[in-house]
Amino acid sequence: MKLISVCVGLPREVTWKRKQVTTGIFKQPVAGRVMMRSLNLDGDKQADLTVHGGAEKAVYAYPIEHYAYWKQKGSWLYGANCISIYKISPVQVLKLMPGVVRSHIGFTYRIPRRAV
């Protein structure tokens, strides 16, 4: 596979179930190179550092083949920084950790938490 997109975003406030929540799930593609650092990409931050960010959780990659489903839900961005990536020389960046923060996916796509 090859790198198709690099996306970054900063945390912002959203309303979810009548509460204000800070999230960094909304990402936008960027043109050109982006510096990858030990804790994040330049121009990108995580909101809830108890479950996101830090060593081994700084960059999130997602295969492009899975986006068709999410695109049907009204948006194709899913909080991923890199789309369809195995290796970008000289750095190997794909190290997936199990699990996904379901509440953030839920409010992004207006899906009840139990259904995600």
N, CA, C and O atoms as CSV, one atom per row, in Angstrom:
chain,resi,resn,atom,element,x,y,z
A,1,MET,N,N,0.828,-1.196,0.000
A,1,MET,CA,C,0.000,0.000,0.000
A,1,MET,C,C,0.859,1.241,0.000
A,1,MET,O,O,2.068,1.181,0.227
A,2,LYS,N,N,0.226,2.363,-0.256
A,2,LYS,CA,C,0.934,3.633,-0.243
A,2,LYS,C,C,0.159,4.655,0.574
A,2,LYS,O,O,-1.028,4.484,0.855
A,3,LEU,N,N,0.845,5.703,0.943
A,3,LEU,CA,C,0.229,6.785,1.688
A,3,LEU,C,C,-0.650,7.591,0.743
A,3,LEU,O,O,-0.178,8.078,-0.284
A,4,ILE,N,N,-1.918,7.734,1.083
A,4,ILE,CA,C,-2.857,8.472,0.248
A,4,ILE,C,C,-3.095,9.866,0.798
A,4,ILE,O,O,-3.249,10.817,0.032
A,5,SER,N,N,-3.127,9.996,2.118
A,5,SER,CA,C,-3.449,11.280,2.717
A,5,SER,C,C,-2.823,11.394,4.094
A,5,SER,O,O,-2.702,10.404,4.815
A,6,VAL,N,N,-2.428,12.607,4.454
A,6,VAL,CA,C,-2.022,12.924,5.819
A,6,VAL,C,C,-2.993,13.992,6.299
A,6,VAL,O,O,-3.175,15.022,5.649
A,7,CYS,N,N,-3.612,13.733,7.444
A,7,CYS,CA,C,-4.639,14.635,7.965
A,7,CYS,C,C,-4.265,15.061,9.382
A,7,CYS,O,O,-3.742,14.269,10.166
A,8,VAL,N,N,-4.540,16.307,9.688
A,8,VAL,CA,C,-4.264,16.826,11.028
A,8,VAL,C,C,-5.447,17.653,11.502
A,8,VAL,O,O,-6.286,18.074,10.705
A,9,GLY,N,N,-5.504,17.879,12.791
A,9,GLY,CA,C,-6.553,18.719,13.358
A,9,GLY,C,C,-6.251,19.041,14.802
A,9,GLY,O,O,-5.513,18.322,15.475
A,10,LEU,N,N,-6.825,20.120,15.265
A,10,LEU,CA,C,-6.661,20.545,16.654
A,10,LEU,C,C,-7.958,20.291,17.414
A,10,LEU,O,O,-9.031,20.293,16.811
A,11,PRO,N,N,-7.882,20.076,18.702
A,11,PRO,CA,C,-9.090,19.840,19.493
A,11,PRO,C,C,-10.075,21.001,19.377
A,11,PRO,O,O,-9.692,22.164,19.252
A,12,ARG,N,N,-11.359,20.641,19.423
A,12,ARG,CA,C,-12.412,21.654,19.434
A,12,ARG,C,C,-13.593,21.148,20.247
A,12,ARG,O,O,-13.748,19.952,20.491
A,13,GLU,N,N,-14.414,22.099,20.653
A,13,GLU,CA,C,-15.595,21.790,21.457
A,13,GLU,C,C,-16.754,21.411,20.543
A,13,GLU,O,O,-16.987,22.053,19.519
A,14,VAL,N,N,-17.476,20.360,20.925
A,14,VAL,CA,C,-18.695,19.958,20.235
A,14,VAL,C,C,-19.740,19.633,21.293
A,14,VAL,O,O,-19.407,19.377,22.451
A,15,THR,N,N,-20.993,19.645,20.890
A,15,THR,CA,C,-22.071,19.273,21.794
A,15,THR,C,C,-22.436,17.823,21.527
A,15,THR,O,O,-22.716,17.450,20.387
A,16,TRP,N,N,-22.435,17.021,22.550
A,16,TRP,CA,C,-22.782,15.607,22.454
A,16,TRP,C,C,-23.652,15.261,23.646
A,16,TRP,O,O,-23.224,15.361,24.796
A,17,LYS,N,N,-24.879,14.852,23.357
A,17,LYS,CA,C,-25.853,14.506,24.405
A,17,LYS,C,C,-26.016,15.655,25.398
A,17,LYS,O,O,-26.004,15.449,26.611
A,18,ARG,N,N,-26.169,16.872,24.862
A,18,ARG,CA,C,-26.378,18.099,25.622
A,18,ARG,C,C,-25.223,18.483,26.525
A,18,ARG,O,O,-25.399,19.248,27.473
A,19,LYS,N,N,-24.020,17.948,26.229
A,19,LYS,CA,C,-22.825,18.301,26.992
A,19,LYS,C,C,-21.761,18.816,26.038
A,19,LYS,O,O,-21.706,18.405,24.879
A,20,GLN,N,N,-20.921,19.714,26.523
A,20,GLN,CA,C,-19.775,20.174,25.750
A,20,GLN,C,C,-18.641,19.174,25.934
A,20,GLN,O,O,-18.273,18.837,27.060
A,21,VAL,N,N,-18.095,18.707,24.829
A,21,VAL,CA,C,-17.014,17.723,24.836
A,21,VAL,C,C,-15.891,18.269,23.967
A,21,VAL,O,O,-16.148,18.839,22.907
A,22,THR,N,N,-14.661,18.101,24.401
A,22,THR,CA,C,-13.511,18.492,23.592
A,22,THR,C,C,-13.001,17.255,22.875
A,22,THR,O,O,-12.766,16.221,23.501
A,23,THR,N,N,-12.828,17.358,21.550
A,23,THR,CA,C,-12.372,16.226,20.753
A,23,THR,C,C,-11.365,16.671,19.701
A,23,THR,O,O,-11.395,17.805,19.223
A,24,GLY,N,N,-10.493,15.768,19.363
A,24,GLY,CA,C,-9.539,16.002,18.279
A,24,GLY,C,C,-9.803,15.089,17.096
A,24,GLY,O,O,-8.927,14.916,16.249
A,25,ILE,N,N,-10.989,14.502,17.016
A,25,ILE,CA,C,-11.278,13.516,15.982
A,25,ILE,C,C,-11.432,14.135,14.593
A,25,ILE,O,O,-11.256,13.436,13.595
A,26,PHE,N,N,-11.749,15.400,14.503
A,26,PHE,CA,C,-11.973,16.027,13.199
A,26,PHE,C,C,-10.634,16.409,12.569
A,26,PHE,O,O,-9.934,17.286,13.073
A,27,LYS,N,N,-10.291,15.760,11.490
A,27,LYS,CA,C,-9.013,15.957,10.804
A,27,LYS,C,C,-9.259,16.423,9.378
A,27,LYS,O,O,-10.282,16.099,8.776
A,28,GLN,N,N,-8.315,17.184,8.844
A,28,GLN,CA,C,-8.374,17.663,7.467
A,28,GLN,C,C,-7.081,17.308,6.754
A,28,GLN,O,O,-6.009,17.361,7.357
A,29,PRO,N,N,-7.164,16.944,5.474
A,29,PRO,CA,C,-5.945,16.637,4.714
A,29,PRO,C,C,-5.061,17.875,4.575
A,29,PRO,O,O,-5.556,18.998,4.483
A,30,VAL,N,N,-3.766,17.656,4.561
A,30,VAL,CA,C,-2.811,18.739,4.355
A,30,VAL,C,C,-1.984,18.439,3.110
A,30,VAL,O,O,-1.781,17.281,2.745
A,31,ALA,N,N,-1.516,19.491,2.474
A,31,ALA,CA,C,-0.651,19.342,1.302
A,31,ALA,C,C,0.804,19.361,1.748
A,31,ALA,O,O,1.158,20.040,2.712
A,32,GLY,N,N,1.627,18.628,1.057
A,32,GLY,CA,C,3.052,18.651,1.360
A,32,GLY,C,C,3.426,17.768,2.526
A,32,GLY,O,O,2.626,16.977,3.026
A,33,ARG,N,N,4.657,17.927,2.939
A,33,ARG,CA,C,5.201,17.107,4.018
A,33,ARG,C,C,4.733,17.603,5.378
A,33,ARG,O,O,4.484,18.792,5.579
A,34,VAL,N,N,4.623,16.664,6.301
A,34,VAL,CA,C,4.274,16.979,7.681
A,34,VAL,C,C,5.283,16.276,8.577
A,34,VAL,O,O,5.527,15.079,8.426
A,35,MET,N,N,5.858,17.007,9.492
A,35,MET,CA,C,6.843,16.437,10.403
A,35,MET,C,C,6.157,15.529,11.415
A,35,MET,O,O,5.205,15.936,12.081
A,36,MET,N,N,6.649,14.289,11.527
A,36,MET,CA,C,6.165,13.364,12.542
A,36,MET,C,C,7.126,13.435,13.726
A,36,MET,O,O,8.334,13.244,13.581
A,37,ARG,N,N,6.569,13.711,14.881
A,37,ARG,CA,C,7.361,13.800,16.094
A,37,ARG,C,C,7.009,12.623,16.999
A,37,ARG,O,O,6.138,11.819,16.665
A,38,SER,N,N,7.665,12.523,18.113
A,38,SER,CA,C,7.430,11.373,18.989
A,38,SER,C,C,6.024,11.357,19.589
A,38,SER,O,O,5.520,10.291,19.943
A,39,LEU,N,N,5.385,12.526,19.710
A,39,LEU,CA,C,4.060,12.585,20.324
A,39,LEU,C,C,2.926,12.982,19.388
A,39,LEU,O,O,1.760,12.851,19.759
A,40,ASN,N,N,3.233,13.463,18.186
A,40,ASN,CA,C,2.173,13.833,17.250
A,40,ASN,C,C,2.769,14.282,15.922
A,40,ASN,O,O,3.987,14.291,15.740
A,41,LEU,N,N,1.896,14.651,15.008
A,41,LEU,CA,C,2.300,15.289,13.763
A,41,LEU,C,C,2.215,16.792,13.970
A,41,LEU,O,O,1.388,17.253,14.757
A,42,ASP,N,N,3.041,17.562,13.290
A,42,ASP,CA,C,2.902,19.018,13.364
A,42,ASP,C,C,1.499,19.402,12.898
A,42,ASP,O,O,1.026,18.915,11.871
A,43,GLY,N,N,0.842,20.270,13.652
A,43,GLY,CA,C,-0.505,20.715,13.309
A,43,GLY,C,C,-1.604,19.814,13.834
A,43,GLY,O,O,-2.777,20.022,13.523
A,44,ASP,N,N,-1.242,18.814,14.627
A,44,ASP,CA,C,-2.224,17.859,15.137
A,44,ASP,C,C,-2.055,17.708,16.641
A,44,ASP,O,O,-0.937,17.684,17.156
A,45,LYS,N,N,-3.172,17.608,17.331
A,45,LYS,CA,C,-3.147,17.352,18.779
A,45,LYS,C,C,-4.323,16.461,19.137
A,45,LYS,O,O,-5.333,16.414,18.434
A,46,GLN,N,N,-4.166,15.760,20.241
A,46,GLN,CA,C,-5.233,14.944,20.788
A,46,GLN,C,C,-5.868,15.707,21.945
A,46,GLN,O,O,-5.205,16.496,22.618
A,47,ALA,N,N,-7.150,15.465,22.168
A,47,ALA,CA,C,-7.856,16.178,23.229
A,47,ALA,C,C,-7.797,15.442,24.560
A,47,ALA,O,O,-7.493,16.051,25.586
A,48,ASP,N,N,-8.078,14.163,24.563
A,48,ASP,CA,C,-8.133,13.381,25.798
A,48,ASP,C,C,-6.861,12.559,25.906
A,48,ASP,O,O,-6.785,11.449,25.379
A,49,LEU,N,N,-5.874,13.100,26.583
A,49,LEU,CA,C,-4.570,12.448,26.671
A,49,LEU,C,C,-4.559,11.234,27.590
A,49,LEU,O,O,-3.530,10.568,27.710
A,50,THR,N,N,-5.678,10.931,28.242
A,50,THR,CA,C,-5.738,9.710,29.042
A,50,THR,C,C,-5.873,8.476,28.160
A,50,THR,O,O,-5.513,7.375,28.577
A,51,VAL,N,N,-6.390,8.648,26.938
A,51,VAL,CA,C,-6.566,7.505,26.029
A,51,VAL,C,C,-5.956,7.727,24.651
A,51,VAL,O,O,-5.869,6.789,23.858
A,52,HIS,N,N,-5.534,8.946,24.355
A,52,HIS,CA,C,-4.954,9.269,23.056
A,52,HIS,C,C,-3.604,9.934,23.241
A,52,HIS,O,O,-3.315,10.511,24.290
A,53,GLY,N,N,-2.787,9.846,22.212
A,53,GLY,CA,C,-1.497,10.518,22.250
A,53,GLY,C,C,-0.497,9.784,23.125
A,53,GLY,O,O,-0.806,8.768,23.747
A,54,GLY,N,N,0.690,10.321,23.153
A,54,GLY,CA,C,1.745,9.692,23.920
A,54,GLY,C,C,2.487,8.660,23.091
A,54,GLY,O,O,2.205,8.463,21.909
A,55,ALA,N,N,3.432,8.013,23.731
A,55,ALA,CA,C,4.238,7.001,23.048
A,55,ALA,C,C,3.346,5.898,22.498
A,55,ALA,O,O,2.470,5.391,23.199
A,56,GLU,N,N,3.566,5.537,21.265
A,56,GLU,CA,C,2.856,4.490,20.537
A,56,GLU,C,C,1.403,4.810,20.230
A,56,GLU,O,O,0.673,3.940,19.756
A,57,LYS,N,N,0.965,6.037,20.487
A,57,LYS,CA,C,-0.404,6.433,20.170
A,57,LYS,C,C,-0.446,7.823,19.521
A,57,LYS,O,O,-1.454,8.525,19.613
A,58,ALA,N,N,0.630,8.208,18.880
A,58,ALA,CA,C,0.727,9.563,18.352
A,58,ALA,C,C,0.109,9.720,16.970
A,58,ALA,O,O,-0.386,10.795,16.633
A,59,VAL,N,N,0.131,8.671,16.173
A,59,VAL,CA,C,-0.388,8.729,14.804
A,59,VAL,C,C,-1.327,7.559,14.614
A,59,VAL,O,O,-1.020,6.433,15.007
A,60,TYR,N,N,-2.472,7.827,14.012
A,60,TYR,CA,C,-3.477,6.804,13.776
A,60,TYR,C,C,-3.612,6.592,12.277
A,60,TYR,O,O,-3.870,7.538,11.533
A,61,ALA,N,N,-3.438,5.357,11.834
A,61,ALA,CA,C,-3.537,5.019,10.411
A,61,ALA,C,C,-4.772,4.164,10.176
A,61,ALA,O,O,-5.162,3.367,11.029
A,62,TYR,N,N,-5.380,4.340,9.009
A,62,TYR,CA,C,-6.610,3.626,8.685
A,62,TYR,C,C,-6.609,3.280,7.208
A,62,TYR,O,O,-6.300,4.141,6.384
A,63,PRO,N,N,-6.947,2.044,6.845
A,63,PRO,CA,C,-6.916,1.659,5.423
A,63,PRO,C,C,-8.051,2.296,4.621
A,63,PRO,O,O,-9.197,2.331,5.070
A,64,ILE,N,N,-7.728,2.786,3.463
A,64,ILE,CA,C,-8.701,3.456,2.593
A,64,ILE,C,C,-9.858,2.529,2.214
A,64,ILE,O,O,-10.972,2.996,1.975
A,65,GLU,N,N,-9.605,1.247,2.159
A,65,GLU,CA,C,-10.646,0.295,1.769
A,65,GLU,C,C,-11.832,0.300,2.733
A,65,GLU,O,O,-12.936,-0.086,2.349
A,66,HIS,N,N,-11.626,0.724,3.959
A,66,HIS,CA,C,-12.700,0.711,4.954
A,66,HIS,C,C,-13.514,2.004,4.977
A,66,HIS,O,O,-14.516,2.085,5.688
A,67,TYR,N,N,-13.107,2.998,4.223
A,67,TYR,CA,C,-13.789,4.292,4.274
A,67,TYR,C,C,-15.135,4.310,3.578
A,67,TYR,O,O,-15.952,5.180,3.878
A,68,ALA,N,N,-15.405,3.398,2.670
A,68,ALA,CA,C,-16.682,3.408,1.942
A,68,ALA,C,C,-17.866,3.374,2.916
A,68,ALA,O,O,-18.848,4.096,2.739
A,69,TYR,N,N,-17.760,2.538,3.931
A,69,TYR,CA,C,-18.839,2.449,4.915
A,69,TYR,C,C,-19.061,3.786,5.623
A,69,TYR,O,O,-20.195,4.248,5.749
A,70,TRP,N,N,-17.968,4.404,6.085
A,70,TRP,CA,C,-18.089,5.650,6.837
A,70,TRP,C,C,-18.510,6.807,5.952
A,70,TRP,O,O,-19.164,7.739,6.421
A,71,LYS,N,N,-18.146,6.762,4.691
A,71,LYS,CA,C,-18.566,7.811,3.770
A,71,LYS,C,C,-20.087,7.825,3.636
A,71,LYS,O,O,-20.687,8.890,3.489
A,72,GLN,N,N,-20.710,6.650,3.686
A,72,GLN,CA,C,-22.168,6.558,3.637
A,72,GLN,C,C,-22.822,7.258,4.823
A,72,GLN,O,O,-23.978,7.674,4.750
A,73,LYS,N,N,-22.076,7.383,5.907
A,73,LYS,CA,C,-22.605,8.008,7.115
A,73,LYS,C,C,-22.538,9.532,7.062
A,73,LYS,O,O,-22.981,10.203,7.994
A,74,GLY,N,N,-21.987,10.085,5.976
A,74,GLY,CA,C,-22.003,11.530,5.815
A,74,GLY,C,C,-20.660,12.207,5.901
A,74,GLY,O,O,-20.561,13.402,5.621
A,75,SER,N,N,-19.628,11.494,6.274
A,75,SER,CA,C,-18.297,12.065,6.351
A,75,SER,C,C,-17.301,10.941,6.173
A,75,SER,O,O,-17.529,9.828,6.645
A,76,TRP,N,N,-16.209,11.216,5.503
A,76,TRP,CA,C,-15.257,10.125,5.295
A,76,TRP,C,C,-14.067,10.211,6.222
A,76,TRP,O,O,-13.305,9.250,6.319
A,77,LEU,N,N,-13.880,11.307,6.898
A,77,LEU,CA,C,-12.754,11.390,7.837
A,77,LEU,C,C,-13.145,10.770,9.166
A,77,LEU,O,O,-14.271,10.947,9.631
A,78,TYR,N,N,-12.237,10.055,9.768
A,78,TYR,CA,C,-12.529,9.192,10.893
A,78,TYR,C,C,-11.512,9.377,12.008
A,78,TYR,O,O,-11.284,8.461,12.799
A,79,GLY,N,N,-10.904,10.550,12.078
A,79,GLY,CA,C,-9.916,10.769,13.124
A,79,GLY,C,C,-8.544,10.223,12.800
A,79,GLY,O,O,-7.649,10.243,13.645
A,80,ALA,N,N,-8.371,9.738,11.590
A,80,ALA,CA,C,-7.080,9.156,11.211
A,80,ALA,C,C,-6.132,10.241,10.733
A,80,ALA,O,O,-6.543,11.214,10.100
A,81,ASN,N,N,-4.856,10.058,11.046
A,81,ASN,CA,C,-3.830,10.948,10.531
A,81,ASN,C,C,-3.332,10.469,9.179
A,81,ASN,O,O,-3.122,11.275,8.272
A,82,CYS,N,N,-3.144,9.176,9.038
A,82,CYS,CA,C,-2.594,8.601,7.807
A,82,CYS,C,C,-3.549,7.554,7.273
A,82,CYS,O,O,-4.071,6.729,8.023
A,83,ILE,N,N,-3.766,7.595,5.993
A,83,ILE,CA,C,-4.684,6.666,5.364
A,83,ILE,C,C,-3.906,5.733,4.449
A,83,ILE,O,O,-3.130,6.187,3.608
A,84,SER,N,N,-4.111,4.443,4.610
A,84,SER,CA,C,-3.453,3.389,3.832
A,84,SER,C,C,-1.938,3.500,3.889
A,84,SER,O,O,-1.302,4.010,2.967
A,85,ILE,N,N,-1.385,3.025,4.965
A,85,ILE,CA,C,0.055,3.130,5.148
A,85,ILE,C,C,0.591,1.839,5.748
A,85,ILE,O,O,0.006,1.306,6.691
A,86,TYR,N,N,1.671,1.342,5.225
A,86,TYR,CA,C,2.420,0.261,5.858
A,86,TYR,C,C,3.806,0.741,6.237
A,86,TYR,O,O,4.228,0.590,7.383
A,87,LYS,N,N,4.521,1.323,5.275
A,87,LYS,CA,C,5.873,1.792,5.568
A,87,LYS,C,C,6.163,3.022,4.727
A,87,LYS,O,O,5.895,3.050,3.526
A,88,ILE,N,N,6.701,4.013,5.362
A,88,ILE,CA,C,7.183,5.198,4.664
A,88,ILE,C,C,8.650,5.308,5.039
A,88,ILE,O,O,8.981,5.578,6.194
A,89,SER,N,N,9.510,5.105,4.090
A,89,SER,CA,C,10.947,5.156,4.380
A,89,SER,C,C,11.316,6.556,4.840
A,89,SER,O,O,10.762,7.526,4.321
A,90,PRO,N,N,12.209,6.697,5.770
A,90,PRO,CA,C,12.956,5.660,6.486
A,90,PRO,C,C,12.267,5.198,7.764
A,90,PRO,O,O,12.888,4.498,8.564
A,91,VAL,N,N,11.003,5.565,7.984
A,91,VAL,CA,C,10.352,5.261,9.247
A,91,VAL,C,C,9.187,4.296,9.016
A,91,VAL,O,O,8.373,4.505,8.117
A,92,GLN,N,N,9.113,3.258,9.817
A,92,GLN,CA,C,7.944,2.399,9.786
A,92,GLN,C,C,6.985,2.926,10.834
A,92,GLN,O,O,7.332,2.981,12.014
A,93,VAL,N,N,5.780,3.315,10.427
A,93,VAL,CA,C,4.882,3.984,11.354
A,93,VAL,C,C,3.652,3.190,11.740
A,93,VAL,O,O,2.980,3.553,12.705
A,94,LEU,N,N,3.338,2.149,11.046
A,94,LEU,CA,C,2.099,1.444,11.355
A,94,LEU,C,C,2.286,0.489,12.517
A,94,LEU,O,O,2.946,-0.543,12.396
A,95,LYS,N,N,1.700,0.846,13.632
A,95,LYS,CA,C,1.638,-0.039,14.781
A,95,LYS,C,C,0.271,0.188,15.387
A,95,LYS,O,O,0.075,1.122,16.163
A,96,LEU,N,N,-0.662,-0.654,15.038
A,96,LEU,CA,C,-2.036,-0.458,15.482
A,96,LEU,C,C,-2.232,-1.014,16.876
A,96,LEU,O,O,-1.719,-2.077,17.223
A,97,MET,N,N,-2.977,-0.281,17.655
A,97,MET,CA,C,-3.324,-0.749,18.987
A,97,MET,C,C,-4.792,-1.132,18.943
A,97,MET,O,O,-5.569,-0.492,18.235
A,98,PRO,N,N,-5.194,-2.169,19.687
A,98,PRO,CA,C,-6.584,-2.613,19.636
A,98,PRO,C,C,-7.529,-1.578,20.212
A,98,PRO,O,O,-7.168,-0.786,21.082
A,99,GLY,N,N,-8.745,-1.609,19.702
A,99,GLY,CA,C,-9.803,-0.775,20.245
A,99,GLY,C,C,-9.892,0.585,19.596
A,99,GLY,O,O,-8.927,1.083,19.015
A,100,VAL,N,N,-11.059,1.171,19.704
A,100,VAL,CA,C,-11.355,2.493,19.168
A,100,VAL,C,C,-12.212,3.201,20.205
A,100,VAL,O,O,-13.056,2.570,20.842
A,101,VAL,N,N,-12.013,4.475,20.381
A,101,VAL,CA,C,-12.846,5.219,21.321
A,101,VAL,C,C,-14.210,5.415,20.675
A,101,VAL,O,O,-14.381,6.262,19.799
A,102,ARG,N,N,-15.156,4.638,21.110
A,102,ARG,CA,C,-16.459,4.570,20.447
A,102,ARG,C,C,-17.272,5.838,20.587
A,102,ARG,O,O,-17.981,6.212,19.653
A,103,SER,N,N,-17.194,6.512,21.725
A,103,SER,CA,C,-18.019,7.702,21.896
A,103,SER,C,C,-17.666,8.769,20.881
A,103,SER,O,O,-18.555,9.479,20.410
A,104,HIS,N,N,-16.394,8.906,20.526
A,104,HIS,CA,C,-15.999,9.917,19.554
A,104,HIS,C,C,-16.502,9.557,18.164
A,104,HIS,O,O,-16.919,10.438,17.412
A,105,ILE,N,N,-16.469,8.287,17.817
A,105,ILE,CA,C,-17.030,7.852,16.539
A,105,ILE,C,C,-18.530,8.088,16.557
A,105,ILE,O,O,-19.112,8.532,15.567
A,106,GLY,N,N,-19.148,7.788,17.687
A,106,GLY,CA,C,-20.597,7.965,17.810
A,106,GLY,C,C,-21.041,9.387,17.564
A,106,GLY,O,O,-21.960,9.612,16.777
A,107,PHE,N,N,-20.407,10.369,18.222
A,107,PHE,CA,C,-20.885,11.726,17.998
A,107,PHE,C,C,-20.446,12.276,16.655
A,107,PHE,O,O,-21.077,13.195,16.134
A,108,THR,N,N,-19.375,11.733,16.079
A,108,THR,CA,C,-18.971,12.164,14.741
A,108,THR,C,C,-20.033,11.781,13.725
A,108,THR,O,O,-20.344,12.557,12.821
A,109,TYR,N,N,-20.591,10.584,13.872
A,109,TYR,CA,C,-21.550,10.069,12.899
A,109,TYR,C,C,-22.958,9.956,13.451
A,109,TYR,O,O,-23.835,9.400,12.789
A,110,ARG,N,N,-23.196,10.478,14.666
A,110,ARG,CA,C,-24.507,10.436,15.309
A,110,ARG,C,C,-25.033,9.008,15.426
A,110,ARG,O,O,-26.186,8.720,15.105
A,111,ILE,N,N,-24.149,8.118,15.896
A,111,ILE,CA,C,-24.491,6.712,16.082
A,111,ILE,C,C,-24.523,6.440,17.579
A,111,ILE,O,O,-23.598,6.838,18.287
A,112,PRO,N,N,-25.559,5.775,18.083
A,112,PRO,CA,C,-25.570,5.448,19.510
A,112,PRO,C,C,-24.345,4.617,19.882
A,112,PRO,O,O,-23.914,3.764,19.107
A,113,ARG,N,N,-23.785,4.863,21.061
A,113,ARG,CA,C,-22.547,4.202,21.479
A,113,ARG,C,C,-22.641,2.677,21.400
A,113,ARG,O,O,-21.684,2.026,20.982
A,114,ARG,N,N,-23.761,2.107,21.789
A,114,ARG,CA,C,-23.882,0.652,21.784
A,114,ARG,C,C,-23.847,0.064,20.374
A,114,ARG,O,O,-23.581,-1.127,20.211
A,115,ALA,N,N,-24.110,0.879,19.357
A,115,ALA,CA,C,-24.131,0.378,17.979
A,115,ALA,C,C,-22.777,0.483,17.292
A,115,ALA,O,O,-22.596,-0.068,16.207
A,116,VAL,N,N,-21.818,1.182,17.906
A,116,VAL,CA,C,-20.517,1.365,17.262
A,116,VAL,C,C,-19.608,0.224,17.628
A,116,VAL,O,O,-18.459,0.185,17.188
